[in-house]
Amino acid sequence: MVLIDASRYAASHQEQVMEAIQQHLLLVSVPLGFALLIGGYGGWQCVCWSRQHSTTLPLVLLNVFNGLRVIPSLAILFLLIPILGLTFQAAAFALCLLAIPPILLATEVGFRTVPASVREVGMAMGMTPWQLFCQVDLPLALPVILSGVKTATLEVIASATLAAFIGAGGLGSFITLGFALNEPAILLVGAIPVAGLALLAEGFLNRLQQLLRLPA
């Protein structure tokens, strides 16, 4: 019965639902894009620094970002309100902080676990550092990196619903409205698409991970 009521509500508010889905996708894609750049580059630089200097600085950096994972996204969001206000930027920044640690850690692990013997063979063949990165390091590390990207994506899709608390829109607006009015049907209009997006993202990334994984 609740599902029928939810479908009726969604049909009668089709424009608002589509707009909320677009806002939610934007709230997911922008933070993830920045997190991929920052986390990916940071993880690679941690491995380069460890190979050329010492592991002390990379360990400190990794522990700092890993510590961010224990801070609730809602807490970060409210801490940013005095600085960025009730804006999309505040929500995107908080979600980016949430997405960076799993990507950074997975990238560092992926590149660190590339066998040294394989890299030595590449250098012996006369590969340039860029060729070594593109043809050896990245292909071998990519399946592990994708595991971090998958974790970050699922966390951001779910946590993007919190953006509704500061008026940044997204599917969370239906969830908060459903709670406020004690209407499960309205709540499901937001919750079901969020679950669907998470399942689609997980399925796509799982399949991509399988395609990239080298045979044993």
C-alpha positions as CSV (number, residue, x, y, z in Angstrom):
1,M,0.0,0.0,0.0
2,V,2.8,2.4,0.9
3,L,4.6,1.6,-2.4
4,I,1.4,2.4,-4.3
5,D,1.1,5.7,-2.5
6,A,4.7,6.5,-3.2
7,S,4.3,5.8,-6.9
8,R,1.2,8.0,-7.0
9,Y,3.0,10.8,-5.2
10,A,6.0,10.5,-7.6
11,A,3.7,10.5,-10.6
12,S,2.0,13.7,-9.4
13,H,5.3,15.4,-8.6
14,Q,7.2,14.1,-11.6
15,E,9.1,17.4,-12.3
16,Q,10.2,17.7,-8.7
17,V,11.4,14.1,-8.6
18,M,13.4,14.5,-11.8
19,E,14.9,17.8,-10.6
20,A,15.9,16.1,-7.3
21,I,17.5,13.2,-9.2
22,Q,19.6,15.6,-11.3
23,Q,20.6,17.6,-8.1
24,H,21.5,14.3,-6.4
25,L,23.7,13.2,-9.4
26,L,25.4,16.5,-9.3
27,L,26.0,16.2,-5.6
28,V,27.6,12.8,-6.2
29,S,29.6,13.5,-9.4
30,V,31.3,16.8,-8.4
31,P,32.7,15.6,-5.0
32,L,33.7,12.3,-6.5
33,G,35.5,14.1,-9.4
34,F,37.6,16.2,-7.0
35,A,38.2,13.2,-4.7
36,L,39.5,11.1,-7.6
37,L,41.9,13.9,-8.5
38,I,43.1,14.6,-5.0
39,G,43.0,11.0,-3.7
40,G,44.5,9.4,-6.8
41,Y,47.3,11.9,-7.1
42,G,47.9,11.8,-3.3
43,G,48.1,8.0,-3.2
44,W,50.5,7.9,-6.1
45,Q,52.8,10.6,-4.5
46,C,52.8,8.7,-1.2
47,V,54.2,5.7,-3.0
48,C,56.8,7.8,-5.0
49,W,57.9,9.5,-1.8
50,S,58.2,6.1,0.0
51,R,60.4,4.7,-2.8
52,Q,62.7,7.7,-3.0
53,H,62.9,8.9,0.6
54,S,61.1,7.3,3.6
55,T,57.7,6.0,4.6
56,T,57.3,8.4,7.6
57,L,55.6,11.3,5.8
58,P,53.3,9.1,3.7
59,L,52.2,7.2,6.8
60,V,51.4,10.5,8.6
61,L,49.3,11.7,5.6
62,L,47.5,8.4,5.3
63,N,46.7,8.3,9.0
64,V,45.4,11.9,8.9
65,F,43.0,11.2,6.0
66,N,42.0,7.8,7.5
67,G,41.1,9.7,10.7
68,L,38.6,11.8,8.7
69,R,36.5,8.7,8.2
70,V,35.5,8.6,11.8
71,I,34.0,12.1,11.6
72,P,30.3,12.0,10.7
73,S,29.4,13.7,7.4
74,L,26.6,15.7,9.1
75,A,29.1,17.1,11.6
76,I,31.4,18.2,8.8
77,L,28.4,19.7,7.0
78,F,27.3,21.8,10.0
79,L,30.9,22.9,10.7
80,L,31.1,24.3,7.1
81,I,27.9,26.3,7.4
82,P,29.5,29.3,9.1
83,I,32.2,29.4,6.4
84,L,30.3,28.5,3.2
85,G,26.7,29.0,4.3
86,L,23.7,27.0,3.3
87,T,25.0,26.3,-0.2
88,F,25.8,23.5,-2.7
89,Q,29.5,24.3,-2.1
90,A,29.3,23.3,1.6
91,A,27.6,20.0,0.8
92,A,30.1,19.2,-2.1
93,F,33.1,20.0,0.2
94,A,31.8,17.8,3.0
95,L,31.1,14.9,0.6
96,C,34.6,15.4,-1.0
97,L,36.2,15.0,2.4
98,L,34.2,11.8,2.8
99,A,35.3,10.4,-0.5
100,I,39.0,11.2,-0.5
101,P,40.2,8.7,2.3
102,P,39.0,5.5,0.6
103,I,40.3,6.5,-2.8
104,L,43.7,7.8,-1.3
105,L,44.2,4.6,0.7
106,A,43.2,2.2,-2.1
107,T,45.5,4.1,-4.6
108,E,48.4,3.9,-2.2
109,V,47.9,0.2,-1.6
110,G,47.4,-0.5,-5.3
111,F,50.6,1.2,-6.4
112,R,52.6,-0.1,-3.5
113,T,51.7,-3.7,-4.2
114,V,53.0,-3.6,-7.8
115,P,55.8,-6.2,-7.8
116,A,59.2,-4.6,-7.9
117,S,60.4,-7.3,-10.2
118,V,57.8,-6.3,-12.8
119,R,58.9,-2.7,-12.6
120,E,62.6,-3.7,-12.9
121,V,61.8,-5.6,-16.1
122,G,60.1,-2.5,-17.5
123,M,63.1,-0.3,-16.7
124,A,65.4,-2.9,-18.2
125,M,63.5,-2.7,-21.4
126,G,64.2,1.0,-21.5
127,M,60.7,2.3,-20.5
128,T,60.5,6.0,-19.6
129,P,58.9,6.8,-16.2
130,W,55.7,7.8,-18.0
131,Q,55.6,4.6,-20.0
132,L,56.3,2.6,-16.8
133,F,53.4,4.4,-15.1
134,C,50.9,3.9,-18.0
135,Q,51.9,0.4,-19.0
136,V,52.9,-1.3,-15.8
137,D,52.0,0.6,-12.6
138,L,48.5,1.8,-13.5
139,P,47.1,-1.4,-15.1
140,L,48.3,-3.5,-12.1
141,A,47.0,-1.1,-9.5
142,L,43.7,-0.2,-11.2
143,P,41.6,-3.1,-9.8
144,V,42.6,-2.2,-6.2
145,I,42.0,1.5,-6.9
146,L,38.5,0.8,-8.1
147,S,37.7,-0.9,-4.9
148,G,38.3,2.4,-3.1
149,V,36.4,4.3,-5.8
150,K,33.5,1.9,-5.3
151,T,33.5,2.5,-1.5
152,A,33.7,6.2,-2.0
153,T,30.9,6.2,-4.6
154,L,28.5,4.3,-2.4
155,E,29.2,6.4,0.7
156,V,28.7,9.7,-1.3
157,I,25.5,8.5,-2.9
158,A,24.1,7.6,0.5
159,S,25.5,10.7,2.3
160,A,24.3,13.1,-0.4
161,T,20.9,12.8,1.1
162,L,22.2,14.9,4.1
163,A,22.5,17.9,1.7
164,A,18.8,18.4,2.2
165,F,19.4,19.5,5.8
166,I,21.1,22.7,4.5
167,G,18.7,23.2,1.5
168,A,21.1,21.9,-1.2
169,G,18.4,19.7,-2.7
170,G,18.7,16.2,-4.0
171,L,16.7,13.1,-3.2
172,G,17.2,13.7,0.5
173,S,14.6,16.6,0.3
174,F,11.9,13.9,0.0
175,I,13.3,11.9,2.8
176,T,13.3,14.9,5.2
177,L,9.9,15.9,4.1
178,G,8.6,12.4,4.7
179,F,10.0,12.4,8.2
180,A,8.6,15.9,8.9
181,L,5.1,15.0,7.7
182,N,5.3,11.4,9.0
183,E,4.5,10.2,5.5
184,P,6.4,7.0,4.6
185,A,5.2,7.2,1.0
186,I,7.0,10.6,0.5
187,L,10.1,9.2,2.3
188,L,10.2,6.3,-0.2
189,V,10.1,8.6,-3.2
190,G,13.5,9.7,-2.1
191,A,14.9,6.5,-0.5
192,I,14.1,4.1,-3.4
193,P,16.0,6.1,-6.1
194,V,18.9,6.5,-3.8
195,A,19.0,2.7,-3.3
196,G,18.6,2.2,-7.0
197,L,21.6,4.6,-7.8
198,A,23.7,2.7,-5.2
199,L,22.9,-0.7,-6.7
200,L,23.6,0.6,-10.3
201,A,26.9,2.1,-9.3
202,E,28.0,-1.0,-7.4
203,G,27.0,-3.3,-10.3
204,F,28.8,-1.1,-12.8
205,L,32.0,-0.8,-10.7
206,N,32.0,-4.5,-9.8
207,R,31.8,-5.4,-13.5
208,L,34.5,-3.0,-14.4
209,Q,36.7,-4.4,-11.6
210,Q,36.2,-7.9,-13.0
211,L,37.1,-6.8,-16.5
212,L,40.3,-5.1,-15.3
213,R,41.4,-7.9,-13.0
214,L,44.3,-9.9,-14.4
215,P,43.9,-13.7,-14.6
216,A,45.8,-15.6,-12.0
